Amino acid sequence: MSPLPLCQAVESGYKYPMHIRQLPETLINQIAAGEVIERPAAAVKELVENSIDAGSSRIEVVIRDGGASLISINDDGIGMTADDLSLAVERHATSKLPDEDLVNIASLGFRGEALPSIGAVSRLTITSRKKDAEGFAITVDGGKKSKPAPAAHGKGTKVEVRDLFYATPARLKFLKSPRTETQSVRDVVERLAMAYPDIHFKFTADDKETLDLPPSPGDLYERRLGRLRQIMGREFAENALRLDAARDGVTLTGYASLPTLNRGTNQYQQFFVNGRPVRDKQLIGAIRGAYMDFLAYDRHPMLCLFLDLPPADVDVNVHPAKSEVRFRDSALVRGLIVGGLKHAITAAGHRASTTVAGDTLAAFTAPQFPAAAGNWDGEYRQPASNYPGVKGMAGAPYTGSAFGVSGNLALQTAPASRAHDDVNAIDVPAEYPLGAACAQVHETYIVAQTADGLVLVDQHAAHERLVYEDMKKALNSGGIARQPLLLPEIVEMDQPSAERLLARKSELEELGLVIDSFGPGAVVVNETPALLGNINIKQMVLDLADDVANYGQTMGLKEKLEEVCSTMACHGSVRAGRRLTPTEMNALLRQMERTPHSGQCNHGRPTYVELKLADIEKLFGRR
């Protein structure tokens, strides 16, 4: 029931205090706790950040029941005196603003709200000792503070939070299952561990150690990659692109995955601003913009980015949980992220992620041939009836000729008269990393032999990327060459779609497509991009009409260049099912080697799979 206006409340008999009064301190602390500590993971975040600010080299986190019954944080930081402990549990008491300047914040914590907020809704005990000093402990039970008392403890601080939210039972109803809360705590520990690879983190849940992250050796980049390997996995570490960019005092470092290593959600994207983990929509938008050219809309790269800039150029005091930031020059930050990521992807050339080959190998299964009853002699049998000569079945003993009869082979080789008119498929030159074409499978995939294995290429996906890159290059150099049609093509569609296309007529001309009105609900195509060659004009125009409808009238086609060119490139590429000559196949491989980003198509799918000879030998039990 919402409160009534004062005059109506009096008339209706609704009663509440008619005068303003000061809220009690315990209630103030509970309200503050609701803003800062909404779940156990938030309490862990605040406490671990305090340990990091204290200069700790080792931090141990222990929880029970998802953190509801126990949260324990033990560190080897600088520790606190008795006076420090007494002040630490008071609201807005902190050691992290020496000059009282909220603009120049160099620590993770700074408000002085975490400890008193936690103490207001739980049973809090803090034990601490500075080096070469006596240890002390203090307790806060539902907001009631005790005096510091001597206590035995090693150097550093231990914070124990028991019965979280016991003083505010309503908050307990909103906690999720212990398993879900435990995972949230683990996520917090992992994110902070990514930003601080020099600190040893340990995490134990319900007496089971689930994380042990010792520091990694090497320089900063090696230590970070080692920590990311521990948390994000070996696949990410093997397929991560190193980032190192700077502009006007802002530095971007970190690692991002190749486009072919992607996920269905953005939960594998981590951002840190001056060492602070954040979830910022602007940063997520910059990532999408950088990968727009390489991934489908519903796919997301894996990455861990670190932005470092002067504290005065970023505002971290915009959210109670300190999870959002505001940049003084947001355009600079976005441009640095987009540019840095695109430069790293371009430098990767036609490289595709190693997971592509791994997934391919996993898809292979050894054939299981049933043995003839009572006649097993260690040989596999071919069960098909059209192979009568296989050993162990009716007919003559197997001599090797049985597989030559009436088999419908999927492998389409080139005729002998032109099998070697380009590059010898057996003698592969070292300067050809994608090898020499040997055959075509189902008139869709190219098989090429490399110096140490083989490559399987999706001819349509590969050519689509090549055409797309040529279109972008032509557009940047002054415009895409146009090809007049001998007979203009009339394309019929619904009237709103036709009107939307005609409204973008001038922009489409820059992309090489010239259209005019041909009455209500129809357009006539007079010229097409020369790069696309012989294409299905009608289908391409209809797809472009859908693109324009999706972008809306407020956004120019130039701003969505990648999608528009991608649609055109798809229609102008070699289609699956087209038979290629060896010369054409090898020409496609050579152009892929010269073209950036050719390892994935415009939608993020791999254009080729590479299998090493050692991997192939494993499939046949040779290793």
Backbone hydrogen bonds, N-H to C=O, Kabsch-Sander energy under -0.5 kcal/mol:
donor,donor_aa,acceptor,acceptor_aa,energy
9,A,5,P,-2.7
10,V,6,L,-2.0
11,E,7,C,-1.7
12,S,8,Q,-2.3
13,G,9,A,-0.8
13,G,10,V,-0.5
14,Y,9,A,-1.2
28,I,24,P,-2.1
29,N,25,E,-2.4
30,Q,26,T,-1.9
31,I,27,L,-2.3
32,A,28,I,-2.4
33,A,29,N,-2.4
34,G,30,Q,-1.7
35,E,31,I,-1.0
35,E,32,A,-0.6
36,V,32,A,-2.0
37,I,33,A,-2.9
38,E,36,V,-0.7
42,A,39,R,-1.0
43,A,39,R,-1.3
44,V,40,P,-2.4
45,K,41,A,-2.4
46,E,42,A,-2.1
47,L,43,A,-2.3
48,V,44,V,-2.9
49,E,45,K,-2.2
50,N,46,E,-1.7
51,S,47,L,-1.8
52,I,48,V,-2.3
53,D,49,E,-2.6
54,A,50,N,-1.3
55,G,52,I,-1.9
56,S,51,S,-1.5
59,I,200,H,-2.8
60,E,74,N,-2.8
61,V,202,K,-2.9
62,V,72,S,-2.6
63,I,204,T,-2.3
64,R,70,L,-1.8
67,G,64,R,-1.6
68,A,65,D,-1.5
69,S,64,R,-1.3
70,L,64,R,-1.1
71,I,161,V,-1.8
72,S,62,V,-3.0
73,I,159,V,-2.6
74,N,60,E,-2.5
75,D,157,T,-2.6
76,D,58,R,-1.0
78,I,54,A,-1.6
85,L,81,T,-2.3
86,S,82,A,-2.1
87,L,83,D,-1.9
88,A,84,D,-2.5
89,V,85,L,-1.0
90,E,87,L,-2.0
92,H,112,G,-1.7
93,A,90,E,-1.1
93,A,112,G,-0.9
94,T,92,H,-0.5
100,E,97,L,-1.3
102,L,100,E,-0.6
105,I,103,V,-0.8
106,A,104,N,-0.6
117,S,113,E,-2.1
118,I,114,A,-2.6
119,G,115,L,-2.8
120,A,116,P,-1.4
121,V,117,S,-0.6
121,V,118,I,-1.2
123,R,162,R,-2.6
124,L,122,S,-0.7
124,L,140,V,-3.3
125,T,160,E,-2.5
126,I,138,I,-2.8
127,T,158,K,-2.8
128,S,136,F,-2.8
129,R,156,G,-2.4
131,K,78,I,-0.5
133,A,130,K,-1.4
136,F,128,S,-2.6
137,A,149,A,-2.6
138,I,126,I,-2.1
140,V,124,L,-2.8
141,D,144,K,-2.5
142,G,122,S,-2.6
142,G,140,V,-0.7
143,G,119,G,-1.8
144,K,141,D,-1.6
145,K,143,G,-0.7
146,S,139,T,-2.6
149,A,137,A,-2.7
151,A,135,G,-2.0
156,G,129,R,-2.4
157,T,75,D,-0.6
158,K,127,T,-3.2
159,V,73,I,-2.8
160,E,125,T,-3.1
161,V,71,I,-3.4
162,R,123,R,-2.5
162,R,160,E,-0.6
163,D,69,S,-1.3
164,L,68,A,-1.9
165,F,121,V,-1.9
166,Y,121,V,-0.8
166,Y,163,D,-1.9
167,A,121,V,-0.8
168,T,165,F,-0.7
171,R,168,T,-1.8
172,L,168,T,-0.7
172,L,169,P,-0.7
173,K,169,P,-0.8
173,K,170,A,-0.7
174,F,171,R,-1.3
175,L,172,L,-1.3
181,E,177,S,-2.6
182,T,178,P,-2.4
183,Q,179,R,-2.0
184,S,180,T,-1.9
185,V,181,E,-2.1
186,R,182,T,-2.6
187,D,183,Q,-2.4
188,V,184,S,-1.8
189,V,185,V,-2.3
190,E,186,R,-2.8
191,R,187,D,-2.4
192,L,188,V,-2.1
193,A,189,V,-2.2
194,M,190,E,-1.9
195,A,191,R,-1.3
196,Y,192,L,-1.1
199,I,196,Y,-1.6
200,H,57,S,-2.4
201,F,199,I,-0.7
201,F,213,L,-1.8
202,K,59,I,-2.1
203,F,211,L,-2.3
204,T,61,V,-2.9
205,A,208,K,-2.6
206,D,63,I,-2.6
208,K,205,A,-1.3
209,E,207,D,-0.5
210,T,203,F,-2.3
210,T,208,K,-0.5
211,L,203,F,-1.8
213,L,201,F,-3.2
216,S,197,P,-0.7
223,R,219,D,-2.9
224,R,220,L,-2.6
225,L,221,Y,-2.6
226,G,222,E,-2.4
227,R,223,R,-2.3
228,L,224,R,-2.7
229,R,225,L,-2.2
230,Q,226,G,-1.6
231,I,227,R,-1.5
232,M,228,L,-3.1
233,G,228,L,-0.7
233,G,229,R,-0.8
237,A,233,G,-1.7
238,E,234,R,-2.3
239,N,235,E,-1.1
239,N,236,F,-0.6
240,A,237,A,-0.7
241,L,256,A,-4.3
243,L,254,G,-2.9
245,A,252,L,-2.8
247,R,250,V,-2.4
250,V,247,R,-2.0
251,T,308,D,-2.8
252,L,245,A,-3.5
253,T,306,F,-2.2
254,G,243,L,-1.1
255,Y,304,C,-2.2
256,A,241,L,-1.9
257,S,302,M,-3.0
258,L,239,N,-1.8
261,L,258,L,-2.2
262,N,260,T,-0.7
263,R,300,H,-3.2
269,Q,266,N,-1.4
270,Q,268,Y,-0.5
270,Q,303,L,-2.1
271,F,278,V,-0.6
272,F,305,L,-1.8
273,V,276,R,-2.6
274,N,272,F,-0.6
274,N,307,L,-3.3
276,R,273,V,-1.6
278,V,271,F,-2.1
279,R,323,S,-2.6
284,I,280,D,-2.1
285,G,281,K,-2.4
286,A,282,Q,-1.8
287,I,283,L,-1.9
288,R,284,I,-2.1
289,G,285,G,-2.1
290,A,286,A,-2.1
291,Y,287,I,-2.1
292,M,288,R,-0.6
294,F,291,Y,-2.2
295,L,291,Y,-2.0
296,A,603,H,-1.5
299,R,296,A,-1.8
300,H,263,R,-3.0
302,M,261,L,-0.7
303,L,268,Y,-1.9
304,C,255,Y,-3.0
305,L,270,Q,-2.6
306,F,253,T,-2.9
307,L,272,F,-3.4
307,L,305,L,-0.5
308,D,251,T,-2.4
308,D,306,F,-0.5
313,D,310,P,-2.5
314,V,311,P,-1.4
315,D,326,R,-3.2
316,V,314,V,-0.7
318,V,324,E,-0.6
322,K,319,H,-1.9
326,R,315,D,-1.7
328,R,313,D,-2.6
330,S,327,F,-0.5
333,V,329,D,-1.6
334,R,330,S,-2.6
335,G,331,A,-2.6
336,L,332,L,-2.2
337,I,333,V,-2.2
338,V,334,R,-2.8
339,G,335,G,-2.5
340,G,336,L,-2.5
341,L,337,I,-2.4
342,K,338,V,-2.3
343,H,339,G,-2.3
344,A,340,G,-1.9
345,I,341,L,-2.4
346,T,342,K,-2.5
347,A,343,H,-2.3
348,A,344,A,-0.9
349,G,346,T,-1.7
351,R,348,A,-1.7
356,V,353,S,-1.4
357,A,353,S,-0.5
358,G,354,T,-1.9
359,D,355,T,-2.9
360,T,356,V,-1.8
361,L,357,A,-2.6
362,A,358,G,-2.1
363,A,359,D,-1.2
364,F,360,T,-0.8
364,F,361,L,-0.8
369,F,367,P,-0.7
375,N,372,A,-2.1
387,Y,384,A,-1.2
390,V,387,Y,-1.2
393,M,390,V,-1.9
404,G,401,S,-1.6
405,V,402,A,-1.4
409,L,407,G,-1.2
412,Q,410,A,-0.6
412,Q,440,Q,-2.0
413,T,411,L,-0.8
418,R,415,P,-1.5
419,A,416,A,-0.9
421,D,418,R,-0.8
428,V,426,I,-1.2
432,Y,429,P,-1.5
435,G,432,Y,-1.7
436,A,449,Q,-2.1
438,C,447,V,-3.5
439,A,447,V,-1.5
440,Q,412,Q,-2.2
441,V,445,Y,-3.5
442,H,410,A,-1.5
442,H,440,Q,-0.5
444,T,441,V,-2.4
445,Y,441,V,-2.3
446,I,457,V,-2.5
447,V,439,A,-2.6
448,A,446,I,-0.6
448,A,455,V,-2.9
449,Q,436,A,-2.6
450,T,453,G,-2.1
453,G,450,T,-0.7
454,L,611,L,-2.6
455,V,448,A,-3.0
456,L,609,V,-2.8
457,V,446,I,-2.8
457,V,455,V,-0.5
458,D,607,T,-2.8
459,Q,444,T,-1.9
459,Q,457,V,-0.9
462,A,458,D,-2.6
463,H,459,Q,-2.1
464,E,460,H,-2.4
465,R,461,A,-1.7
466,L,462,A,-1.8
467,V,463,H,-2.7
468,Y,464,E,-2.2
469,E,465,R,-2.5
470,D,466,L,-2.1
471,M,467,V,-2.2
472,K,468,Y,-2.2
473,K,469,E,-2.3
474,A,470,D,-2.5
475,L,471,M,-2.5
476,N,472,K,-2.4
477,S,473,K,-1.2
478,G,475,L,-1.2
479,G,474,A,-2.2
480,I,510,E,-1.2
483,Q,528,T,-3.0
485,L,526,N,-2.7
489,E,525,V,-1.9
491,V,489,E,-0.5
491,V,523,V,-3.1
492,E,490,I,-0.5
493,M,521,G,-2.5
498,A,494,D,-2.0
499,E,495,Q,-2.4
500,R,496,P,-2.1
501,L,497,S,-2.2
502,L,498,A,-2.4
503,A,499,E,-1.8
504,R,500,R,-0.7
504,R,501,L,-1.1
505,K,502,L,-1.5
508,L,504,R,-2.3
509,E,505,K,-1.8
510,E,506,S,-1.2
511,L,507,E,-0.9
512,G,509,E,-1.6
513,L,508,L,-2.5
514,V,512,G,-0.6
514,V,527,E,-2.1
515,I,513,L,-0.6
516,D,524,V,-1.8
518,F,519,G,-0.7
518,F,522,A,-2.0
522,A,519,G,-1.3
523,V,491,V,-2.3
524,V,516,D,-2.6
525,V,489,E,-3.6
526,N,514,V,-2.6
526,N,524,V,-0.6
527,E,514,V,-1.2
528,T,483,Q,-1.9
530,A,481,A,-2.8
532,L,529,P,-1.3
533,G,529,P,-0.5
533,G,530,A,-1.0
535,I,533,G,-0.8
537,I,535,I,-1.3
540,M,536,N,-2.0
541,V,537,I,-2.5
542,L,538,K,-2.2
543,D,539,Q,-2.3
544,L,540,M,-2.3
545,A,541,V,-2.2
546,D,542,L,-1.6
547,D,543,D,-2.1
548,V,544,L,-2.6
549,A,545,A,-1.9
550,N,546,D,-2.0
551,Y,547,D,-2.1
552,G,548,V,-1.6
555,M,552,G,-0.8
559,E,556,G,-0.7
560,K,556,G,-0.6
560,K,557,L,-0.9
561,L,558,K,-1.3
564,V,560,K,-2.1
565,C,561,L,-2.9
566,S,562,E,-2.3
567,T,563,E,-2.3
568,M,564,V,-2.1
569,A,565,C,-3.2
570,C,566,S,-2.2
571,H,567,T,-1.3
572,G,568,M,-1.3
573,S,570,C,-0.8
577,G,443,E,-2.3
578,R,575,R,-1.4
579,R,577,G,-0.5
585,M,581,T,-2.6
586,N,582,P,-2.5
587,A,583,T,-2.2
588,L,584,E,-2.1
589,L,585,M,-1.9
590,R,586,N,-2.5
591,Q,587,A,-2.2
592,M,588,L,-2.0
593,E,589,L,-1.9
594,R,590,R,-1.1
595,T,591,Q,-0.9
595,T,592,M,-0.6
597,H,349,G,-1.2
598,S,595,T,-1.2
599,G,349,G,-0.5
600,Q,597,H,-1.5
601,C,605,R,-2.9
604,G,601,C,-1.7
607,T,599,G,-1.7
608,Y,599,G,-0.6
609,V,456,L,-2.4
611,L,454,L,-2.8
613,L,452,D,-3.0
616,I,612,K,-2.1
617,E,613,L,-2.5
618,K,614,A,-1.5
619,L,615,D,-1.3
620,F,616,I,-0.9
621,G,618,K,-1.5
622,R,617,E,-3.0
623,R,617,E,-0.6
